[in-house]
Amino acid sequence: MRLSPQDLLFIYGETSSSKMHVAGLLPFTPPADAPRDYLRRMIDEARRQEVVAPWNRKLAHPRLQFSPLHSWVEDVDFDFDYHVRRSALASPGDERELGILVSRLHSNHLDLTRPPWELHVIEGLEGGRFALYMKIHHALVDGYSAMRMLGRSLSKDRDSTDDRMFFNVPVPSRPPREAGTSNPLTATLRALGGLGSTVTGGVSSALDLTNALVKTQIRRDGEYAHIAGSASAPHSILNARISRNRRFATQQYEFDRLKALSSQHGATINDVALTIIGGGLRTFLADMDELPERSLVAFLPVNVRPKGDEGGGNAVGAILAPMGTDIADPVERLQTITAATRAAKAQLQTMSPTAIIAYSAALLAPAGGQIAGALTGVAPPWPYTFNLCVSNVPGPPEPLYFNGSRLEATYPVSIPIHGMALNITLQSYADTINLGFVGCRDRLPSLQRLAVYTGEALADLEKASVDQPG
């Protein structure tokens, strides 16, 4: 099976310091009557399950990294014990120790001579809990498919005892429009690959693109004054060359806390999340004496249905949004972010699907300069395109279980790259919002502090919202 052009890019992007794998950290609470050997039984049962495609596929010629003819072949010598591993924290392990372990696991490359995935069963958490850390190369499975995989391998029934591991659940075929929409890197690559399609999309698409670029890059007035252009981001510590080592941190909030703020201020849940992340970054960078005078700018992958489309399907686009790190007042920060994202999304909704893809490509194309600058150590004299990526992935709306164990959270672990040392992904699950922070260990030490400061920023926004009703 031949790799698609998009999947090839993730193989080509694999270097000693850039790893093109994504992951998920899933903590579980086992049933009250779980036996002492519950996890051993779970692994023994999984060993008896068939490993189905694509989980049994490996690259035909893994050592020819830049071959344009990469293809997947079945691994007839599949080694279960290599791919499914047991790890343990010194009991009772807390969240910090779990984060340290995941940081180390996420820093290691996947072996491309084997099917490129690993499952780590982590025991020793406080209260008899355990966690699954699933690590998958992005060339094998994209984020959209991974979310569907999660939903299909878990159960809504807490009494279910016949749930199968994800590698025993076939991944659904990827609809061409939807594939990769939940992962920022996939969205970016598809956008950059689609610039030329505007020509074949007709005069209407070309006019849409030209009009959008003029409003975004040249004449930002009226409602478009709030839109961030391709040269709005300041130079920052986040835009440096990254090392091979990673830091990972998590936060979890009750969905209703963000929903209440969203309703009060006429903002989206994502706007509220950006506001508290911006507040956390403001404190985090100020502590390091690395806070730029201008606001940091985030790259946000978005799904926008084309104008007049009454059916399903999504248009994949990208917008840039200020994080409000230059604004001390949390309500003012939220208002600034809301105005920017609302204007940017409104602009996309006036465009054809072809123009949306081309516009996103044009918007993000200048980022090549900041990546080159990070690699060479020579910062370009002009402003950057963005400083970090913040992605929002809808997750399962109801509690899920695996053989009686309740899933507590779903923490995404994404990909930092040269010129973007921090990647933050939000994922909704049941009645919670889960944040996964992943960054370069050498550029962003003590990343857990950013997660803590994000929680403090949420409390500050709630207090300010009481003092200044929306």
Buried (B, 14 or more C-beta within 10 A) or exposed (E): EEBBEBBBBBBBBBEEBBBBBBBBBBBBBBBEEBEEEBBEEBBEBBEEEEBBEBBBBBBBEBEEBEBEEBEBEBBEEBEEEEBBBEBBBEEEBEBEBBBBBBBBBBBBBBBBEBBBBBBBBBBBBEEBBBBBBBBBBBBBBBBBBBBBBBEBBBBEEEEEEEBBBBBBBEBEEBEEBBBBBBBBBBBBBBBBBBBEBBEEBEEEBBBBBBBBBEBBBEEBEEEBEBBBBBEBBBBBBBBBBBBBBBBBBBBBBEBEBBBBBBEBBEBBBBBBBBBBBBBBBBBBBEEEEEBBEBBBBBBBBBBBBBEEEEEEEBBBBBBBBBBBBBBEBBBBBBBBBBBBBBBBBEBBBBBBBBBBBBBBBBBBBBBEBBBEBBEEEEBBEEBBBBBBBBBBBEBBEEBBBBBBBBBBBBBBBBBBBBBBBBBBBBBBBBEBBBBBBBBBBBBBEEBBBBBBBBBEBBEBBBEBBEEEEE
